[in-house]
């Protein structure tokens, strides 16, 4: 039967005790990790969020009923123990922070009994994630997961303190706002008092933080929940957390400077990593040409080489046709991999096809100087030699080539170099390589919509020297936009904002909006700009992604207390779920379920 604390007060968490406390009488409370009954001795490993501590119950030290109670303790019982801190009687346990001490129990109270949990509460659990997420409240007891959640708290606290010291004000923005369907899908919230109308949950506080700059708050930040109704993957969730900021009277270098100091502070304070400043910068076009990605992983080489000029007149039609159609031929050098088995090469070819490649050419330079290749028979020695030279290849190296449009070639080789690095095991999670990617294209062509769309958002400022092309050659315009990338993952992005009416109007024209359409969607911001707006810029980090990389996790689910799974559902609470008809009636909604197949339903809402 569970007992109350009856005035007993905890004096320490488990790992707050050290050999300096030997001889003291202390009270600790937590969960039983395991119990070992040795006859006249009972050993218990007690766990709280700080770690483990061994308790020893000796029959001669305590009342018989209390010793009997200790012998009946089971995993996950919640107990309170008062006892004396002693030097560990057996050999010290170097794997434990408290491995040189133990508590000799004087009093025991069982605060709560527990059923046998559906899986062991242990580090590096092998239990299937679906089961762990169903019982997330138990999963969150695992020491490694607790360390992640505690680290997340430390990161958020460090960010808040730093930004406050830098003159930023923490200001909350609304969760219920207007839908502006440009980009990812909004989560919609029906209004009871405005029948047939909907709020949207914010994808970001973008418009509100720009309004705060119009209102004179100068430097704003917020650690804020955002929502996007999009397909999930390892580093995405339907609800996620941003470290959001905006600054007035700044340009690109000012935003980068304060954020480099923030990054250095956070990494030093939380995981003891000294980030070297300044962080390298690379333009978007250089990132694509060198790494095939606008979020390059710079922990290893294997950079792309453009061999288009060398092969435009060669005898291999796959190469020449790609160039004739306006594309390119590029390659990467997997150094030292010439002996890669054909089965693994074929697997990489199939991998490349998943990113749009029609195929993948390869050239292995054997140690004796001979070649193994899928295409060398179509080319002369004189044609192959300069290719090998420009790719810095030597005997023992394996070269891969893609030939297609620039977009496909970048995508294929950018992902291929990462796949090869993963296969070789050369991606060190304890190495932190930051890079700023700058000068993104302002616009990208949307084939489906048959118009340009903003690569970031429609309020991003063009580069000063590219303003002249905004109407005549929009694809040529670069943006004052910047992303901060860590180990091939985009941590955050931002831009200098448009604050002049004439440029903003031109931007909307290029995007295909009439003046009326622009005001219908963004009128409250455009009207605010009529009353004096400072030059301003901002940036937002994904807090979940940041902490994921800092702790070396493979998914942001490992750093979020209560995450969703890939279909955006919560296995623990069974959300989303049906609601009462009364609630729907109050919102003037009817549910129309149309069967699409045996396992899926298309759900639409309509005004009653």
N, C-alpha and C positions, 0 to 999 in steps of 0.2 A: 504494500500500500504506500502510495506517495506521501511524503512528509513535507511540512512547510519549512521555510528557512528559520522561523522562530527566532528572529533577531540575529541570526548568524549572518555576517557580512563578509563578502569576498575582499581579501586584502591584496591579492595579486592575480594576474593572469599567469598561465603556466610558465611561459618562457621569460617572464619578468624576474623570476627567481634565479640566482646564480650562487656560486660558492661563497660569495660575500654575505649571503643570508643564512649560512650554516649556524645552527643553534637557535634560530628564531622560530616562534610559533606562528603559523600562517594559516589562512583559510583560502582554499581554491575551489572552483566550481567548473563543471564542464561535462563532457560526454565520455563514457567508457569506450576506449578504442578496443581494448582486449583485457581479459582477466586470466591469470594463471594461478591455479590452486595447487600449492605444494605441501599440503597437509597442515602443518602448524603455521605456514606462511601463505598469504595471498598477495600476489603482485597485480597491480592494476595500472595500465597506461591510460592516463587521463588526457583528453584532448579539448582544447578550446581554440579560438581563432588564431592564437599566437603560436601554437604548436603542442608538443607532447611533454608529459612529465610523469615519471614513475612514482607510484605510491606503494608503500609496503604496509600490509596489515599483519601484525604478529599477535598470535593468540594470547601471549603473556602480557601484551601491552594494553589491550582493550577489553571491554566487557564481552562476555561470551555471546550474547545476542547480537552485538555489533559485529563480532568476528563472523558469526553465522551469516549475517546479512551480507558481509563482504564476499563470502564464498558463493553467494547466489547472484552476484552482479553479472549482467550480460551486456553485450555490445549495444551501445547507444542509450543505455540508462543514463539519466542525468543525475549527478550526485554532487554533494557538497562535502568537503573533507577539511577538518582542522588537524594539523599535525606539526611535527618539528622537522625543519630542514636539516638533512644530514648528508655527509659525504657518502656517495654510493658505496654500498657494502661489497658488491662484486666489482668486476672490471668496468671501467668507464666505457660508455657507448659513444664513440666519436661521431656517429651518424646523427646523434640528437644534440640539439642546442643545449639541452639540460642533461646531457649524458654523464656528467660527473656528480650529480646530486640526486636525491630522492626525498620523499616525504614519508616520515614514519607517522602513521595515522593515530590520532587520539580520539577522533569522533567522526562518524559517518552518517550522513542523511541521504536517503534516496528521494530525490525531488520528483522524479518522473521515471516510470518504467517504460520499456519500449518493446514492441514486437520485433521479430527478426526482420531486418530491412531486406528489400527485394534484390539488393546487390551490396557487395562489400563497400564500406566507406574507406577508400584507400586512394593513394596517389596513383597517377597514370592508369586509371581504371580501364579495364578491357571490356567492360560492359557496353553493350550497344547503345549508341547515343539516344535512340528513340526511347528506350527504357529509362535512361538517366534523365531525359527531359520530362518524361511523364511524372517522375518523382524528383523534380528539380530541387525542392526544398531539402531533400537528402543529398542530392548531387552537390549542392552548394556547401555541404559540410566537408567535402574532400579537401585536404590541405592544399593541393596544388591549385584548385579552383578558388579557394579562399585567398590565396596569395595574389591571384590575378585580380580579384575584386578589390582587395585592399590596395593593390598597386594602382588601379583605376582611380580610387579615392585620392591617393597621394598625388597622382598626376593632376587631377582636377583642382585640388587645393593649391598646388604649386603654381598652376596657371593663373588662378584667381589672385593670389598674392602678388605675382609678378606684374600682371596687367594693372592691378590697382596701384602699384608703386610707379608704373609708367604713365599714370594719369588717365587710365581708362575708367569709365563708369559702367557698372553692371546694370543694364536696363532690360526689363522683360518686354517682349512683344507678344501680340495676340496669338492664341492657338486656333481661334475661329476666325477665318478671314475669307476673302473673295477668291473664287477659282479663276486662275489665269492659265487656261489650257495651252501652254507652250512649253514642251519638254515632257517630263514623265507624267503619268496619270496622277491626278489628285485623289486623295481619300475625301469623300463628300459626307457631309453631316446635314441631314434634313432639318429644317426649321419648323417648330410647332407653331410659332406665332406669325410666321410668314409662309403660309401654305404654298407648296410647289416650289419653294426657293431653298437653296442649299448654301451652307458654309463649306469651305475647304480647309482641311488641316494643312499647315504650311509645309511646303517642300524645303523652304529656307526662309529666314527673316529678311530676305534681300530688300524688298521695297520699304519695309518699315525701318531698317537700319539706315537706308538712304534718307528717309524722311527725318530721322533723328539728326542726321548731319545738317539738313535744312533748318532744323530747330536749334542748332547751335551747340549741340552737346559734344562736338569736337572729337572725342574718342569714346567709342562704345564697345562693350563686349557682352557676350552672353554664352553660357554653356546650356544648350537648348535642344529639346527634342524636335526632330523633323520627320516628315512622313512622305513616302513615295510608294505608290501602288505599282510596283514593277516586279519583274521576275527576280528571284533571289539567287545568290551564289555565296561562296564562302565568306566574302567580305561585304555582303549586303544584307540588310534587314528592312522590313516595311517601316519600322520606326528606328531611328538611329539618332545619335547625339553629335552635335557640332560644337566646336569651339569657334564662335562667330565673332568677328570684329569689323569695325569700320573706323576710318580716320579722316579728318578734314585737313586741308591745306598740305597735301602730300602728293608725291609721285611714286613711281615704282620703287626707286632705291630706298625711300623712307619706309615703305611697308616691309620690304625685305630686311632692312636693318633691324627693326624692332622685333621681327619674327625670328631672325637668327639668334638674337639674344634670348628670346623666349625658349627656343629649341635647346640652346646650350644649357639654360637654367634647368629646364625640366629633366633632361637626360642626366645632368650632373647630380641633381638633388634626389632623383628617384632610383636610378640604377647605377650611379657612379661612373657613367660614361662621359668622357670629355670630348665634346663635338668641336672639331677644329673649324675656326671661322677665318675668312668668309667661306660659306658653302659655295662650291663651284656652280657656275651657271652655264647653260647650254640653250641655244635657240631651238625652237620646235623643229625647224627644217634640219638642223644638224643632228638632233636626237633621232629623227626618223631615218636620216641617211646613215648614221653610225650604228644605231641599235634597233631600227625598225619599230620603234615604239616611242610615244610621247611620255611614257613613264619608265625610263630606262633603268635597268639593274646594272649598276657599274661596279659590282663586286668582282666581276670577271671580265675578260676581254671578249674574244670571239666577235669582234665588230664586223659590220657589213662592209663589203667592198663592191663598188660599182664598176663592172667590167663591160658596160654597154659599148663604149667606144672601141674596145679591143675585139669584140666579137660581132660587130654589126655587119661585117662582110664575110663571116666564116661559113663553113659548110654545114653547120648544124642548124637546120631550119627552125627548130624550137626557139633558139636564141634570136635568130634574125627576124622571124615573124613578130615576136614580142616587141622588138625595137621598131619595126615598120609600123606597128599599130599604136605607137606613141608610148609604149611601156619601157621597161628596163630589164637588164639582167644583172643580178647581184649575187654575191656568195659570202659564205662564212667559212672560217678555218677552224675545224675541230682538231686542235693541235695534239699530235701523238696518238690519234685514233685510227690510223690507217689499217690496223688489224681488226677493226670492228667487224664482227660476223655479219654475213649477208642478211641473216634473219633480223638483226637489230637495225640494219640500214633500211630494210623493207618496212619495219615498224615505224621508222622516222618518216619514210615516204608517205605512209598512211596517215601519220599525224599531220603532215604538211597539207594533205588533201582536205583535212578537216578545217583548214583555214583558207580554202579557196584555190589551192594549187592544183593544177592539172597533173602535175608530176613533180619530181625533184631529181635533178641531175647531180651526180657525184663523181669525184675524182680522188682516188686514194694513191698517194705517192709512197711506194714501198721503199724499204730501207736500201734495196739494191738499185733504186732509181727507176724501176719500171712502174707502170701505171695499172691500176684496176679502175675501170671507169664505165659509166653508162653511155658516154657520148664521145670519148676520145677518138674513136675510129672515124668520126665525121670531121676531125680537125687535124691539122698538120702539127708537127713538133714546133714549128715557128709560131703557130697560133697559140699553142698551149704555154709556151715558155713565158711570155709577158704576163699571162694570167697568174701563173704560179708566183712570179716575181711580185706583182702588185698585191698579192694576198699574203706575202711574207711566208710562203709555204716552204717546207723542207721535207726531206725523207722522213716518213713516219706520220705525216699529217693527212687528214681527210677533209676534202673540200666539198661543200654542198652549194648548189646553185638553184635559184628560182628565176623564172622568166615569165613576166606577165605585166599587167598595169602596175604602176608604182605602188598603189594602195595594196594590191594583193601581195606583191613581192615584199613590201615592208611587213605586212601582217604575218606572212608565212615565215620569213627568216627571223623576225623579231620573236615569235613564239618558239621557233625551232631552236634558237640559241639557248633559250630558257629550258626547254625540254632536255637538251643535251647536258646542260649544266646540272639539272636535277638528276639525270641518270648517272652522271659522274660523281655526284655527291660533293660538289664544290661550292654550294651555297651555304655559307656560314651564317647561322642566325645570330651569332654574337658579334658580327661585323655590321656596322651601321654606316652605309654610304648614302649621304644626302646629295641631292642635286636640285637646283632650280631650273625649271624649263620655262623659257620666256618666248615672247614674240609669236604666239599662236596665230594661226589664221583667224581673222575676225569672223568669217562666214564659211559655211560649207553648203554645197549644193545638195538639196533633198530631191531625189529622183521621184519619189512618190508624190510630193507636193508640187513638184516642178517649180521650185523657187529656192532662193537662198534662205538658210536658217542660221541663227547665231550659234557659234560653236560653244560659247559660254552662256550669255544672255544678252538681250537687246540693249542693255545699258552700258556695255563695255566700250571704252574709248579706243578709237583707232590710233595707231602710231602717228605722230604728228606729220612725218614725211610721207605717209600713205593716204592722208586725207584727200589728196587730189584724185585718187583712184576710186573713191567711194561710189561715184555714179558711173564712171566709165569702165572700170575693170574691178568689180567688187572682190573677185577671187584673189586678187593680188594684195589686198589690204591685210596688214598684220595688226594684231590687237596689243594693247598694253595689258596683257594678261600674263599670269605667272602661276605655275603649279609648284608645290614642294613635293618632291618624290623621295621615298626611302626604300632602298632595296627592291626597286621595281614596282612599288605600290604608291599610288597617288595618295598622299596624306591630306592634302588640302589644295585649294585653288582660290584665286581671286583676280581682281583687275582694278585698274583705274576706271572710274565711272564717267560717262558722258554727263557734263553739267551745262553745256550750251544748247539752247533750244534749236538752233539751226542744224547742228550736227545730229541731234536726236531725231529731228524730223527727217533728215536724209536717211538715217539708219532705218527708220520705220518704212520709208519708201522702198529701200532696197529689199527689206524683208517682206514686201508685198502688202503692208498695211496701209489703208487709207487713213487720213487724219482722223476721221470719225471712228474708225475701228481702233486706232491707237488710244483715243480718249475713252472709248468704251471699256477697254481693258485696263488701262493704266492712268486714267484721268486724274485720280487723286495725287499721283506722283507728279505728273506733268503740270498740274495746276500749282503744286507746291513750288515747282521750279520757277514760276513767274515772280516769286517774291524774294529772290536773292538766295542763291545756292552756292556754297563754297566748293572748290575743287575737292574731290574726295575719292577714296579708294578703300578696298577692304580685302579680307581673306577669311576663309572658313576651313577648319580642319575637321576631319572625321575622328572624333575621340576614340571610337571603338577600334578603328584601324590602327591608330597610333599605339594604343595600349597592346593590341594584338601583336604588333611587331616588337614592342619593348619586352614582352614576356616570352616571345618565341612561340606563340600559339599559331595553329594552322587555320583557325576560323575565329571570326569575331564572336561567335556563340560562346567561346571559352572566356570572354571578358565581359559579357553582358549577363546580369543576374538572371533575368527571365526572358530568354530569346524565343523567337519564333523559328519554325522549321521552313523547309523550302516552299511549301504551299501557303506560307504566311499564317499558319495556324499555331496555336499554343497547345501542346499535348497535355500540359498540366491542367489548365483551366477549361480546355475544350472550346476555346474561342477561335474563330467566330462561331456564333450559334444562332438558332432561331429566337425570336422574341414574341411576346404575347400579342394577340390580335388587337388588344386594347391600345398598346403602344403604337402599333401601326396606324390605327384609326386616328389617334391624336396627331399623327404626322401626315395624315391624308395620303397614306401610301397603301398600295396593293402589291403583293408579290406575285410575279408571273414566272413560274418555273417551267422552262422548256427543256425537255430531255434532249441532250446532244449525243450521248452514248450511254453505255451501261454504267459508267463510273463517274461521269461528270455532268454538271448541270449549269446552265446559263441563267443567271439570276438578274432580272432587271426590275427597276422600281418605276412606278408611274404615278402621277398625281391622280387622286380619286375624283 
